[in-house]
Amino acid sequence: MVAATDTYSGADVSLVCKEAAMGALRSGIMSMQERGVEIGDLRKEDLPPLHWEDFRLALDAVKPSVAAAELEHYVTWNRQFGSEPTPRQLDAFMRRYGNGGQAAAGASGAAVPGAPPIVPSFAGAAPGATGGAGGAADGRGW
């Protein structure tokens, strides 16, 4: 899924996921109607699970909303203003928050259950900068 959505924004990926779910729902409802089950009798347990094919069909229907030239503009901006971490900064972040980026420690040093993910702020990054087109969800910046 990651490779298939490389140029998609976070909002685009969200649309792909919604379309995949709706496609599975549509096919499940049609299948149930063929068996004589009324929509009003539909239960959550009757719905089909999502499969890669649902996502493949959704990717055919939902195209990236950000043009390649515009995406390159954001990548260039990230390089110029330093909102992408250097390898050293990324390594330090992973050593400190190697538990999936969860807020790490209470007084005991143990992970705080339910703590929100930590996004490091690196010196030189624009205040509030989140990175490439679509923010952190697109994997092109912090």
C-alpha positions, 0 to 999 in steps of 0.5 A, spaced: 500 500 500 505 504 501 509 503 494 502 504 491 500 511 494 507 514 494 505 520 491 498 521 494 497 526 500 494 523 507 487 526 505 488 522 498 490 515 502 484 517 507 480 517 500 483 510 498 481 507 504 474 509 505 473 507 497 476 500 499 471 500 505 465 502 501 467 498 495 467 492 500 460 494 503 457 495 496 459 488 494 457 485 500 450 488 500 449 486 493 451 479 495 446 479 501 440 481 496 442 476 491 441 471 497 434 474 499 437 478 505 434 485 506 438 491 507 434 492 514 436 485 516 444 487 515 448 486 521 456 488 522 458 480 522 454 479 515 459 484 512 465 482 508 472 483 510 477 488 506 482 485 501 487 487 497 483 487 491 478 492 494 484 497 495 487 495 488 480 497 485 480 504 490 486 506 487 484 505 480 478 510 482 482 515 487 488 518 483 493 523 487 490 530 488 497 533 488 501 534 481 508 531 481 511 538 480 507 541 486 510 535 490 517 537 488 516 544 490 514 541 497 520 536 497 525 542 495 522 547 501 523 541 506 531 541 504 531 548 504 528 550 510 531 543 514 524 540 516 527 533 514 531 530 519 538 529 518 540 522 519 544 523 525 537 527 528 533 521 526 538 516 529 538 520 536 530 520 535 530 512 534 534 511 540 530 515 544 523 514 542 525 507 539 518 504 541 514 507 535 515 514 537 510 514 543 511 519 549 516 515 553 517 516 560 514 518 566 518 519 573 520 511 573 522 511 566 517 507 563 513 508 557 506 512 559 500 508 557 496 512 552 501 517 551 500 521 544 506 520 539 512 525 539 514 528 533 521 532 534 522 539 533 529 540 530 532 546 530 532 550 524 525 547 522 519 552 521 515 553 527 509 548 526 512 545 520 509 538 518 513 536 512 511 535 505 504 535 501 499 532 506 504 533 512 507 527 516 502 522 513 505 522 507 512 520 509 516 525 506 517 529 513 516 530 520 
